[in-house]
Amino acid sequence: MKTPPRLARWILERALPADVREDVAGDLEEAFQRRSRAWYWRQTMSFAGHFIFERLRERRGQATMSTGMSWIDVKLALRMLVRYPGLTLVSVAGMAVGITIAAAASTIVYNLMDPALPLDDGERVVSLISRDVRTGNSERRLLRDFSVWRTLRSVEDIGAVRTASRNLIVDGGRPEPVTVAEIQASGFRVARVAPAMGRAILPEDERPGAPDVLVIGHDVWTRRFGSDPAIIGREVQLGNARPAIVGVMPEGFGFPENESYWIPFRLDPTLYEPRTGPAINVFARLAPGATLETAQAELTTLAGAIAAATPETHADLRASVVPYTYAYTDMSDPLAAITLRAIQTAIVLVLVLISVNVAILVYARTATRQGEIAVRTALGASRRRIVGQLFLEALALAALSASIAVGLLSAGLSQLEGAFLQIGDGRLPFWISVQMSTLGLLYTVALALLAAVIVGVVPALKATGRRVHTGLQGLSSGSGSRMQMGRLWTALIVAQVAVTVAVLPATLFQAWNALRFQMGNPGYATEEFLTTDLAMDRTLEGPATPAGERAFRQRYGFRTAEFERLLESDPAVAGVTFSLAHPGGELAAVIEIDGMPMPGDPVDYNIVEGSRTGHFVRFNRVAVDYFDLFDVPVLMGRTFQPADAAASATRVVVDRRFAERMFGGINPLGRRLRYVGRSREAGEGNVALGPWFEIVGVVSDFPPHVDETTEPRVYHAVDAASVYPASVAVRIRGQAPSAFAGRLREIGAAVDPGLQLLDISSAEEARTREQGLMRLVGVTLVAFILSVVTLSAAGIYALMSFTVARRRKEIGIRAALGADPGRILASIFSRAAWQLAGGATLGMLGAIGLENLLDGELLRGRGAVVLPIVAVFMITVGLLAALGPARRGLRIQPTEALREE
Amino acid sequence: LPGTTPILGEFETLLLLAILHLHEQKQEAYGSAIRDEIETRAERAVPRGSIYVTLDRLEEKGLLTSREGGTTAARGNRPKRLFSVTPAGVRAVKLAVGAVTRMQRGLETVLGRL
């Protein structure tokens, strides 16, 4: 029995009138059994529309008398948009940006936290995970646990899956590394998806010695096999095996994550020691009648028994049953979930901030219409009606913003999806949809309503709350606005400047970083390099043994040497080098330097990661010719020699930043450093100290550090065979690197069909890929900054206008009495200056507080420079906004001002 | 007003006819079934929302009556609402269908063979 989407059902029940609710909802649920969730959503929306419209139509008769909303008001509201184009432009731009950012953030959060699994009865599909409560890390070496979990009664079709990279060779063509899911047959039962052709994996395929079989995805069937109708039974080379294709899954099927190749899972869980073996994922479906809670209770009992039997490995492990996707998005970590929710809330608060700004503007406009409001009241309009009309005007603004936001959002989301796809190697988990969804649309509407309430109702209540006849008096004397810009609004202006000053520097700084990263100099000729990650097929049918490991590494060593030799003999290749990580992707570590005190308390070594003990560095293991191939200049000493690559060698090369940071200009050559191990492996309170390494050379920063926050680098020499998997950089001459990709694969295949060349890309492409995402971040932040600054300026402008308008008479009299224009101007400006300065001071204090709270993460020590700049900037913007009203004040003719009395 | 037979809209007529059909076939006349009946016989798509709104209106006019029917698990244990046409409803349908039939007389050449 399928249950309809909960949110849709909730909306439907609210939209339906009580007398028909039961039978309509029942009919719909009955029909839903044969239909999709999307269908149910469409029906819900169509019903909601119908019944709300019908209710409005029925009420229209009495409605015009009481609340009095009519088409005239709607028309009036639309006309206001046109009559105040400046206000419309500023508010709509601001709110559109705010709504877009808030809705985009929510789409991402939704996809991570509560995505609907697009499988039949998807909410009952679960993952069984385990987490080490001491380290907070998730534990995926679960084979042994899995062998026990299989006895659980509250879940059914429990199964295990692991993914591996294998070389696929079709008809003797070029090998292509593909991701293969080794999955138990129950996976296909859990997903409840039948193959489009042939069959899925069956339990008998999992028996040792059974013929090798392969099930492929629809995309691969069309792209790689030309939609061959006779695909079933065809044999391909997959790693060391030669499976026959037995089935094709339908389009869009990507269980467990986004795979297109499935082979049987043949590891015997009972052979593995606790917490050993490969990383696996465990999936299942809740048994009929079971819930997450009952399944969790049963699992907790079972896990308790395991922990009692093997306390040395399992004392800190907590097993849990979670919604399926949590195993992949790490949302089972409560901290991650809270962080995400906090970010989402913060972003919605930004929208509130923007709306408050717009509210100030709208209030200012309402003030100019005090006369109109008074007349309408005199003619018998109730307060409710006037507030309603002002709300409609705000709604018109919000609706316009929301429709622009929808446009921006769908453009932005497809950009985002593009960026995600690039990062995710062209594939996203099958349940993620970074598209404009019904839910996203609903959320946008809700945000727009929130904005409209802030923008419309608050100023309207304030504007109509006073005795209106003063408005009428003001009207008759022709003095324009008499409405007070109350203390509340002054406070709001101050608060707004404060918040802007507090938030802007960090945003500015992050935007600057994002954009600078994009413009950053890679430090080498990226247009000449092709990079790839080198691995080798390895099929383990049981636990790894030391002898097996040695044999594998030896074979890998031979293959690498041969690969390098063949590459270097190719006329298009200028050179090849190997390293543990690609330039810029070095790994983090903590070191201490001989004869130099450790920063922080040495007793706290065991919290090395989170505290400031030790020096944070990045390290890389590189081939001897690494620096030569990338043309990295040597500043002092020397680079590596072949002898430095021996396993027992103790010589390291550091970069310029290392020399400057650690030694401050003193010659670092000959000084020693060692690694401070993480105590997690070494045991409570212990510190694992590595051997000493001697610094023999200093090279220039490669690639250049993006800013002060990136750590200095340490390099070790290794021979190519001892890094696995290896990052390979090939320097190409005389042609575009991407044109060499095919040849690279051929060479790899010639060495060994099992040699995997993963993620071949030109260094230039890799750079563009990263830049795309950073640009999106940068542009979003800049749009946000612009809208905040514009709105702040507009809010201050409005406030200034009214302050001056209220003081017309005073200014006129002072001018008539011969007061110096400069002094009048000064008195006008002084009020603005006080508010601005007050706001700026509060804002700076806030920013400093925030900075301390986040351990200097936001501004990274730049506060002293950035904060005053932003404060001065905001004050300048405010004063400029006050300039226009001030000049208008000066132009008041004394006679005119006096006559107004 | 009591005593007078209201004039039906086209969709209202189709609804009443569908209910009469279902009764003839000894089937339950509830929302989904009525819709299916119209879709198969009249060969046109019917938005669900308008069905319920119109059924309500017809009931208010006294052309239909409804009572609570049985529930099934597939409906989330919600009861069906079963409709039947009142004598006034039958009169109204006759009137509407009769009017259409009379109106088309003499237009056979324009409308083609009906």
Contacts between the chains, C-beta under 8 A, distances in Angstrom:
chain1	res1	chain2	res2	distance
A	1	B	73	6.1
A	1	B	74	6.7
A	3	B	76	7.7
A	19	B	56	7.4
A	20	B	52	5.3
A	20	B	56	6.4
A	20	B	81	7.4
A	22	B	78	4.8
A	22	B	79	5.8
A	22	B	81	7.6
A	23	B	30	6.6
A	23	B	31	6.2
A	23	B	78	6.8
A	23	B	79	6.5
A	23	B	80	5.8
A	23	B	81	3.6
A	24	B	31	6.3
A	24	B	48	7.9
A	24	B	52	5.2
A	25	B	76	7.1
A	25	B	78	5.7
A	26	B	71	7.3
A	26	B	75	3.8
A	26	B	76	6.4
A	26	B	78	3.2
A	26	B	79	6.7
A	26	B	80	6.3
A	27	B	30	6.6
A	27	B	31	4.1
A	27	B	32	4.3
A	27	B	48	7.7
A	27	B	75	7.3
A	27	B	80	7.5
A	28	B	48	7.2
A	29	B	74	7.0
A	29	B	75	5.3
A	29	B	76	4.6
A	29	B	78	7.0
A	30	B	32	6.1
A	30	B	72	7.3
A	30	B	74	5.2
A	30	B	75	4.7
A	31	B	32	5.6
A	33	B	74	5.3
A	43	B	48	6.1
A	46	B	47	6.1
A	46	B	48	6.9
A	46	B	49	5.3
A	47	B	48	6.6
A	47	B	49	4.7
A	49	B	49	6.9
A	50	B	47	7.3
A	50	B	49	2.9
A	50	B	50	6.4
A	50	B	52	7.9
A	50	B	53	6.0
A	51	B	49	6.7
A	51	B	52	7.9
A	51	B	53	7.0
A	54	B	53	5.1
